Amino acid sequence: MRRKLPLLAAALCLVAATGVRAADTKGAALTGFRADLMAQLDDAAGKVVELAEAIPQDKYNWRPAPGVRSVAEVYTHIAGGNYFLLGYTGAKVPAGMGPEDALDKETDKAKVVAELKKSYDFTRDVIRNMPDSELDAKVKLPWTETTKRGLLLIAVGHTNEHLGQSIAYARMNGVVPPWTAREQASSK
């Protein structure tokens, strides 16, 4: 029984954590697909923002090679992508965040991080406010047709794709991802 107790405690913690993740950052109870999606978004978006905050301003113009996005351009691309993609759900994109706007030219770290955070608030609002009954509605993108559910998956996948890129950029610039640094510090 004593051996099973720690296992049971760990399982209960996992179940409790999963239940907490089903509530989004504003406390609205989500269920099903949208709860799962919000948990994935919160994890990836949290890491993207944390990494954007950890990289020093003097590295925001760094790029691994000519013609490749800089650190700032990766983050503004993510933010712009959130607005661009989720606009196809019918959500009202904030003024000044349309495809023709030059968000990708911003290099000031504070402004880039602020816009990244706003774009994730927008993304969470779209997920939170989209009724389950609309998830299977068809959406025509410039390169494919999908559903609103598929579009939400594309948006979260886009964040994960660029999270990986951002981790590589940070590591190439001597920045340890903050969650890794915390894990390393707690294991000492």
C-alpha positions, -999 to 999 in steps of 0.1 A, spaced: 0 0 0 28 24 8 43 20 -27 9 27 -43 3 59 -23 29 80 -41 16 67 -74 -20 76 -64 -9 110 -52 9 117 -86 -22 105 -105 -45 128 -84 -21 157 -91 -22 150 -128 -60 149 -128 -62 181 -108 -38 198 -131 -58 187 -161 -90 201 -145 -73 234 -140 -61 235 -176 -97 230 -187 -104 265 -174 -89 292 -195 -69 322 -182 -101 342 -176 -117 315 -156 -144 305 -181 -151 268 -179 -144 252 -213 -151 216 -222 -142 192 -249 -122 203 -278 -120 239 -268 -107 230 -234 -80 208 -248 -71 235 -274 -69 262 -247 -46 240 -226 -23 235 -256 -24 272 -265 -17 283 -229 13 261 -227 29 271 -261 19 308 -259 32 310 -223 66 297 -235 67 319 -265 60 350 -244 84 340 -217 112 334 -242 104 367 -260 109 384 -226 141 365 -218 159 374 -251 178 407 -247 168 437 -268 202 438 -285 194 403 -299 160 413 -314 176 421 -348 197 389 -348 190 365 -376 208 331 -383 214 340 -419 206 366 -445 170 364 -457 158 345 -426 135 361 -400 151 379 -372 142 373 -335 118 403 -336 103 392 -370 96 357 -356 76 372 -328 58 397 -349 50 370 -374 34 349 -347 13 379 -335 3 388 -371 -5 352 -378 -28 350 -349 -48 380 -362 -46 368 -398 -57 333 -392 -84 339 -367 -99 367 -388 -111 339 -410 -133 326 -382 -153 358 -385 -137 373 -354 -132 411 -356 -95 417 -359 -83 448 -339 -78 480 -359 -43 483 -373 -37 445 -373 -48 436 -408 -26 419 -434 -16 452 -449 -2 466 -416 35 465 -410 37 448 -376 66 428 -389 88 460 -390 86 465 -352 119 457 -334 114 473 -300 113 444 -276 87 460 -252 63 467 -282 69 433 -297 62 415 -264 31 436 -258 17 429 -293 24 392 -288 5 391 -256 -24 410 -271 -25 386 -300 -28 357 -276 -55 374 -257 -73 378 -290 -68 341 -298 -81 330 -263 -112 352 -268 -119 336 -302 -116 301 -287 -136 311 -256 -164 327 -276 -168 302 -304 -197 279 -297 -191 242 -302 -219 244 -328 -197 265 -351 -166 242 -350 -175 223 -381 -184 254 -401 -164 255 -434 -137 282 -438 -120 290 -470 -83 301 -466 -61 313 -494 -44 279 -496 -70 254 -485 -105 248 -472 -110 236 -436 -134 240 -407 -132 265 -379 -120 236 -357 -92 230 -383 -84 267 -384 -80 268 -346 -57 238 -348 -36 256 -375 -33 286 -352 -21 266 -323 2 245 -345 17 278 -359 26 289 -324 42 255 -316 62 257 -349 76 291 -341 82 281 -304 107 255 -317 123 281 -339 125 306 -310 141 281 -287 168 275 -314 173 312 -318 176 317 -281 201 289 -276 222 302 -305 224 335 -286 232 319 -252 198 322 -237 185 292 -218 147 289 -221 133 301 -187 114 269 -180 145 249 -186 165 272 -163 139 267 -136 140 230 -140 178 229 -138 178 252 -108 152 230 -89 172 198 -96 203 211 -79 
